[in-house]
Amino acid sequence: MIENAQPASRRTKYPASRTDTTVLIVGAGPVGLLAAILLSRQGIDCLVVERRRPRQDSAPKAHVVNPRSLEIFRSAGLDVDEMYAQGSPPDATRHVWFLQTLVGRELGVLSTSDPRTDALTPTPMLNLAQPRLEGILAREAARCSGVEIRRGHTWSGCRIGDGMVESTIEGDAGAFTTRSRYLVAADGANSAVRDFLDIGMDGDPAVRQRVTIHFEANLRPLLGERLGFLYWIMAPDAAGTFIAYDPASTWVYSPRFHPTDFVRSDYSDEHCRALIRRAIGVDDVPVAIRHVVPWTMAAQVANAYRSGNCFLAGDAAHRFPPTGGLGLNTGLQDAHNLVWKIAAVERGRAAGTLLDTYERERRPVAAINTEQSLHNAARLVPLFANATTSLASGDIGPDAMKKIREEIEANRDHFISAGLQLGFSYGPPVRGPADPTRYDPSIEPGARLPHAWFQKNGRRVSMLDLLDPTRFTVLAASAGPSWRAWSDATPDLQWVSLDDGIRFEPPWPGASLVRGGGAILVRPDGHVAAVARDDSPLSQEALSQALRLYALCPQSLGASLRSPPAN
């Protein structure tokens, strides 16, 4: 990887038939960096341009990395153990607290984990500040072949035509053009690419105004046994939310109410310290204010994810309320869905129509997650109203406390959403879970292949570890030679045999099907493409047809399969 590489005057001049890079990624946040890493794993080169210089200090943003995103990191060979080491310890991620003040009366507590769900993923939820996550991804991208990152470079426009995207980039040495076959816009909620392509957003651009106060303080001694990462403060004069990135040092406080028109001078360091200390409930805590950031809570999804060979991903494609921690994770999963499709088309394994499935699959997921995020935000309103009113009266009686705890319980799907995280399905049709809090493992087409542990060569292996992220995988019994013959005759397919003696922990829902002679065809992104109940010629043809539905075709057809980009 080359940071801030050669200026435009020294760049190699390519003939018009050549590209400077296969994929241009605009934005080096978590989504753009993950896309670059995944492209490298696929053997596809890319250039990442980022207008920001490397940040020495920044306010924490997103912090919840959900199990599915961690599974994606794991499959890409990222050091998930390092992520856990840099995040909050497990005992500090299991609860969210509802309190009068941080040191005051406890009104209720909710668990953020369900033991039944924790057993169904190799990577439980993690609380990790976005800047730390970006650092891990950036260091990995630096080790990736075919990845070049230019910071301090701004994308300012493009021309789309003839299967190419010619972008104008502005850097220290002036403006230059870069030709790529694809452009991935991962440049955030105020995406310049989305605006240039004139792609609109559906939904509410201003649900409500918020301000984030990033501060440093050691509040760990004040927490006692109240370990957690979210603290909802209900005191009438200090209603708001604390996020504990590191209880001994790094916090964010977001007051519940503040003026619609943000004026920075109204939020002096002294004023912010007073707000924070009031919410803590202690006046003598040393507090250092680091950043004060106003922002607007939105609930929007782009009305298109593609223009030609330009694709939107992450916050460029959707803007969620933070309630539920779905925004960052949805963006990471966008990149996961898109990259294998770009690679399949670019290597001649699939027709260009495969790229049309990106929007068909990911846009409905974003709509589902937007609705849940809005629901979560709305459910907090009566809770805060009821709790602050009761606390303002001076004494909460049994009836008032019962009502507050009922309101807290009504917010359970805000904090436990395994169904949304692991249980969404690409179908078709795309669908979310019947119950956001519950994940029911399924091998139906479109579902994420269920995880289960088993022993292989003396080590513990997840079913997800058997998948090849660069091609389709067929899972069948070792005693099924007909499936082996079918897979050998199918280009770019990985065949995995499952011995009858394997013991799965927990029980794996595909075991009886495979042992009965059936097979499961799994996409490179870990979602089930098709299921065969037996090994008959009819079942084999059904799996072949499933591959054709993904526009997959023999490599021998090569680049001639690249269809003109959609407009």
Buried (B, 14 or more C-beta within 10 A) or exposed (E): BEEBBEEBEEBEEEEEEEBBBBBBBBBBBBBBBBBBBBBBBBEBBBBBBBBEEEEEEBBBBBBBBBBBBBBBBBBBEBEBEBBBEBBBEBEBBBBBBBBBBBBBBEBBBBEBBBEEBBBBBBBBBBBBBBBBBBBBBBBBBEEBEBBBBBBBBBBEBBEBEEBBBBBBBBBEBEEBBBBBBBBBBBBBBEBBBBEBBEBEBEBBEEBBBBBBBBBBBBBBEBBEEBBBBBBBBBBBEBBBBBBBBBBEBBBBBBBBEBEEEBEEEEBEBEBBBBBBBBBBBBEEBEBEBBEBBBBEBBBBBBEBBBBBBBBBBBBBBBBBBBBBBBBBBBBBBBBBBBBBBBBBBBBBBBBBEBBBBBBBBBBBBBBBBBBBBBBBBEBBEEBBEBBBEBBEEEEBEEEBBEBBBEBBEEBBBBBBBBBBBBBBBBBEEBBBBEBBBBBBBBBEBBBBBBBBBBEEEEEEBBBBBBBBBBBBBBBBBBEBEBBBEBBEEBBBBBBBBBEEEBEBEEEBBBBEBBBEBBBBBBBBBBBBBBBBEBBEEEBBEBBBEBBEBBBBBEEEBEEEBBBEBBE
